[in-house]
Amino acid sequence: MTAEHARPGGAGLAALLAARDGAEVVLVTAIGDDPAGRRLRGLLAGHVEVLPLPLRGATPCKTRVRGRGQTMVRLDTGDGRAPCRPAEAGAPDGRVAAVLHDPLRGRVAATPHDLPHDLLGDLPGDLPGDLPGDLPDDRVAAVLRGARAVLASDYGRGVTDLYRDVLSTLAGPVVWDPHPRGGPPARGCALVTPSEAESRVLCELPYSSPGQAARDLAERFGAAAVAVTLSGRGAVLAARGGPAVQVPPPRTVTGQDSCGAGDRFAAAAAAAMADGATVREAVTAAVAAATAFVGQGGASAIRLPAPRVRMTVAAGEAGTEAEAVAARVRAAGGTVVATGGCFDLLHAGHVSLLRRARALGDALIVCLNSDASIRRVKGPDRPVVAEADRVEVLRALGCVDAVLVFDEETPVAAIERLRPAVWVKGGDYRGHDLPEAAAVHRAGGEIVILPLVPGRSTTGLIAAVRAAS
């Protein structure tokens, strides 16, 4: 053996990925007090907040032995599950990972099923067999009800059944990532995300196609929509009572390890819906995020701890720190993502775009138009918010790793300096319509166009303020 790398799995991985996208994450999960649990606690420390529940048995742990870039064998240990309430002892086994987003802080709460239980804080060593009387039910319910979105990662280990009633009554969207060992999704989910193999098992009718499975499962589960993921072929999405549509990947990837792609997909979909995206837009963003994740090596490429690099660079500064961030990420084998714009009067649409952009790689650098650049492009009345303040607001976002201010009318020069692997733009553009397209391609990068959140724009905000005054 040449090396050993530890990382969270299952819902813990989903929570970690959401946190690395810049969301504030709360992970609600059953965790034991054993060596694997304590190790997990260390892995997730500083990334997510954990709301622990007791675990009966040992922490589940999966060890993959890899050689030449492929998994050769997997060794599974740990039989832990969340204790059922006495009145529910016959309930099906299910565990939930809830990913929750607060509208102001991007908060995420998660409840995993399949994590090393290293997340726990100070649990007693002798956990009871049934849920104790002081189980923080009210606190869990409050976290779930206060979330902008919830991701339930059900691997059949008991937690989903404890809070199924609460999950079925939430005002925010619930994205449910099911497993054949778990129970059915709570009624009323905004989106259910089985893989093609899982959809074959979950379908009560004879399986004929992913599209038919998505339609059948939406009816069976009472879900607003079902997206059946198709590995490298994207996903098939069907709203209940509607036709199935193909959501293709933005590019073809050659990654051999797709482990964790389903968690990446579900976490990205929940984050997009929390930011106001439609189901179709959320699934499109999730396909793009999962594609990038597999292309970067999948879960096996995750290395912890990974301290964030937060830097800001002034216009015209030579040898910038932003370039250092890009160089550092490339040297580690990571993917540099960049986007550009004015980001005047930052709103929910901007935040959604930045989070989805960050999900496409390992660092996000924002190329920000200077005040002078904006005046030349948009006129003397803009920007509304001065350059220094726009920089500070962007710096406050967890999904932004560095800010580079540029004076030109286009970000071509900034792109030539940063050489991003992915250049993100929001809107209805086609790649070749962008003035910076040639610079991106010369740098060996690709252009990803992400849909905008409907009804959110700086122009609309300015018009609303003027109308109100």
N, C-alpha and C positions, 0 to 999 in steps of 0.2 A: 504494500500500500504506500503510495507516495504522498497522499494528502487526505484530510477529512474536512468537510465543510458542513456546518449545521445551519438549518433555516427552518422557519415555521412552515407547517403544511396545512392543507385544507383551508378552513375558514381563516386560520391565522395568516396564511399566505395572502388570502384576499384582503384581509385587514391591512397587512403590511404594504401591499401594492397600492391600496387606496391612500395610505398615509404618505407613501413616496410620491404620489401624484400631487400632494399638497393639502389633502384633507386632514382635518383633525378627527381622529378615529377613537371610538369607544368600542371595545371588544367585550361582548357579553358571552361568557363561556364557562363550562364546567372544567375545573382544573384540579389536579391532585398535587399533593405535597411530596414529590419524590424527585430523584435526580433529573429525570427528563423534564419535569415541570419547572424546576429551578433553572435549568438551562434555557428553556423557552422564555422564562421571565427575563433573563438577561438579553436574549435575542431581540425581544420586542421593546425593551426598556428604551424610552426616549422616542419611540415611534408611535405607539398607541397607548391609550388609557384602557385598563382592563377592569371590568366589573365581574368578579369571579363568582361562580357557583360551585358547590361541592361536587367532587367526582368520586364515584365508587369504583375502585379498582385502580390499575396502573395506567399511567399516561400512555396513550397510543403513540408509537414511534415507528416510522418506516425508514429503513436503511437501504439505500440503493448502492450497489457496487457497480462502478462504471469503469469502462476501459475503451480507449480509442473513440471517445465521444458518444458512447452508447451505454445504456443500462444493461448489465449482464444478468443480474439477479436482484431481487428485492426481499429483504428480511423484515417481517412485521412482528412487533412485540406490543404488549399492552392491551388490556381488555376493558379499560375504563369507560364508563358511561355515566350520564347524569342520572341520579336516583329519581325514580318516579314517585309522585305523591302516592300515599297508600291507596287513595280512592281511584288512582289511575294506573294501578299496577299492571293491568292488562293492555295498556295503550301501546301502540306500535312504537318502536324505537326510532327516535329522530333527534338530530341536534342542529341548532340553528346558528348561523353567523349573521349578525345584523350589522349592516354598514349604514350609518346615519349621517346626514349632512345638515348642519345648521346654516340657515340662509346668510348669516352675517360672518360666521367664522369658518364655514366649510366643515362643520363637525361631522364626524363619522363614528357610529357606534357599531361594534360588531360582536357576534356571538359565535365562536367557532366550534367545530366538532372534532377536528382531527389534528390538534396542535400538541406539540410538546407543552406540558402545562407550566412552563417556566414563567408565565405571565402573572402569577398570583400574588404577590405581596406577602402577607403573613397569614397563610392558612394554618389551622391547627393540624398537627400530624395525624390525629385520629378522626377522620371524617365520618359522619354518621351515615347509616345505610339509607335513610330517607331524608327528604328535605327538612331541615330544622325549622322550628317555629320562627326564628329570626331571619330566615331567608329574605333578602332584600327585594321582595316582589314589587313593592311600591316603587322602589328606585328603578328597577328594570323597566317597569311599565312606563314610568315617567320618561326614561331615556328613549324608549321606543316611540312614545307618543310625541316627543319633542323633536324627532328627527325629520329632516327633509326627505330622506329615503332610507329604506332598510334593505339590506342584502341578507337573505337567509340561506346559508350554506348547510344543507341537510345531508349528513353522512350517516344517519341512522344511529345516533348515540344519545338521544333522549331530550335535548334541550328544546327542540321545536315543539314537542308535545306539551311542555310546561307552559309555553306562552302562545300557543296556537290561537286561543280566543282573543288575546290582545292583538296579535298580528293580523287577524281578520277584520279588525275594526279601525286600523290606523288611517289617518287622513292623508298622509304622504304615500308615495308609491312604494310598493314592496316588490323587490326582485327576488325570485326564489330559484336557487340552483339545486335541483332535486337529485336524489340518489335512489336506486331501486331498494336499498335497505331501509330508507326512511319512509315516513308517512307521506300522504298526499299533501301538496301545498295548501296553505290556508286559502279559503275562498276569497276571491276579490283581488288576487295579486295583479299588479300592473303588467308583470312580465315573468314568465317561467322559462328557464334556459337549459333544457336537457341537451346532452350530446346526442348524436344520431344513435349510438349504441344504447344509451339510456332510454331514448324514445321508443325503441323496439320493445324493451322490457315493460315500459310503463303503459303502452297502448293496450287497451282491452280488445280493440278490433284487430283483425289481421293486418300486419304492416305491409303497406304498399309503396310508400315514398315518404321522404322527410316532410314534404308539404302536407300530405294527408295526415301524417302523424301530428304535425303542429296544429292543424284544424281540429282534429279529434281531441287532443289533449286540452286545448283551450276550452272546449265544451265540457269535457269531463271535470276539469279542475275549477271551472268558473272563473278562469283568468281572462283579463282583458286581451292578452296576447301571449303567444308562445314562440320562442325563437329556438329552433333546433340547430345546434352548431355542427358544422361539417368539416372540422379540421381545416386543411388548407383551402377548402372551397367556400369559406365564409359561413353563411347561415341562411336558413329559410325562416321567414317570419310570417306568422298568420295571426291577424286579429280575430277575436271570436266572432264567428258568423261571416267572416270575410275571406277573400282569396289568399293564397300563399304567394309570397314574393321572395325572390332570391336577393340576398345582400352579399355581393361578391367582395373578396378581399381587395384592397387597393393595389396590391402587388403580390407576386409569387415569391415565397421564401423557401429556402432550402434547409432550414433548421431540422435536425434529426430528432430533437427532444421536444415534444409538445407537452410534457408534464407541467401542469399549472396553467395551461392556456385557458381552461374553463374558468378558473378562478380569476384570471386576468380579464376575461370577457365579462363575467358577471359583475366584477367590481367596477369596470369602466362603464357598463350600462347603468348601474345604480347611480354612479357619480353624475353621469350626463342627465339622467332623469331628475336628480336632485337639483340640478341647475336649470330645469325647465324645459329640457329637450323633449320632443315627442318620442314615442316608442321607436318609430322608424329611425329618427336621428340618433337615438341612444344605441340602437343595434348597429347602425353604421359606424358610430364611434367605437363601439366595443369590438367589432370585427377588425378595425384598423389597429386598435390597441393589442389585441390578441395576436394579430399577424406580426406586429413589430416585436412582441414578446418572444414568439417562437424564433423569429429571425435572429434575435440576440442570444439565443441559446436556451430559452425556457427557464424553468425554475432552477435547473442545475447551474445556471450562470449567476445566480444571486449570491452575493457575498456580503456578510454582515460582520461587524458594524460598518455602516457606510455614512460617515458624517457628511452633512450637507455643506456645500461651499456656497456662501452667500456673499456676492460681491457687486459693486456698482462702479461704473466707469464713466468719467466725464467725456464730453464731446472732444474729439481730436487728440485724445491722449495716446501717445505712442507706446507700444509694448504693453497693451492693456491687460488688466487682470482678467477681463472676460476672455481674452485669447488664452490666458493661462488656464482658465477653467476648461475651455474647449480642448486644449492640448492634454490636460491631465485626464480627462474622460476618455479621449482617444487612446492615450497610452495604456489605460487600464482595459482596453477592448470594449469600451462603452459606446453608446450612440449619442451624439450631440444633436439636440433639436433646437431650432431657433425660429422665432417669429418676429414680425415687425409691425409697427403702427404708431398712432398718436396716443392712444389710451388716455384720451381727454375725458374727464368725468367718468371714471371707471364704474362700470355697471355689471349686472349679473351675466350679461352676454359675454363681456370680456373675460370674466372669471371662468366661465364655462369653457371658453376657447382655450385659455391658458392651461387649465387642468387637463383637458383632453390632449393638448399638445405635449404636456409633460409626460403623459402616459405612453407616448410613442418612443421614449428613449430614457437616457440616464441623467440628463441635465437639460434644462431649458434656459436659453439665453434670449432675453427680449431686446430687440433692436428698436430703440425709442426715438421717434422724430424729435429733434430739438425745437424750441420755441420758434426760432428763425425758419426752420424748415417747414413747420406747420403754417406759419404766416404766408410763406410763398405758395404753398399748395392750397390752403383753404381760405386765405384772406386775412385782413387786419384784425378781425374780431375773434380770431382763434389763435392760440388755445384759450379756453376758459380757465384751465388750471395750469399754473406755471410749471416749467420743466422740473425744477427741484422737487416740487410737491408730487408731480406724477411719478418721479423716480422713487420717492419714499413710499408711496402707496403700493407700487409694484414690489418693492423690497419686502413689504409686509406679507406678501402672499407666499405661502409655503411651497407652492409649485414653481416658483421662479428662483433659479440658481444664480443668475447674474443679469445685469442691465447694462446695455451699451447704448449711449446716446450718440446719434449721428446728425450731421448738419446738412447732408445732401437731401435732394428731393426724393430719392429712392434709396433703398438699403443695399444697393449693389456693392459699394465699397466695404460696408460692414460684413456682408456675406463673404467677400473675398478674403477678409481678415480672419473670420471665424471658421470658414469651411464646414458648415453644418452638414451632417448626414441627412437630416430631414429639415425642410423648410415648410412651415405651416402657414396657411392663409385661410381666413374665414370668408365664406360667401359663395357666390355662384360662379367664381372664376373657373376657367380651364387653365391648366398649367402654363401653356404657351402664351396666354394672354397677359401674364405678369411681366412687367419690365425687368424684374430681377431673375426671370427664369433662366436666361443664359448663364448668369453668374452662378446660380445653384448647380446647374449641370456641369459647368467647368470645374466646380469644386468636387464633383463626384457625388453630389447629393440628389435627393428626390424631393418632389413637391407634393404635399398632401393638402387637399382642400377639405376643410371641415365645415359642416353646416352651421349657420348662425342660429342663435336662440331667437325665435320669432318675437317681435314686439320690443326688442331691446336695442337701443341705439343712442349714441350721444346726441345726434341731431334731434331725435324725438324728445330727449330729456330737455334740451335747450328750448325747443318749441313749447313744451309743457310749462316750463318755468316762465317763459315770456307771456304765455296765455294767462297764467295764474296771476301775473303781476299787472 
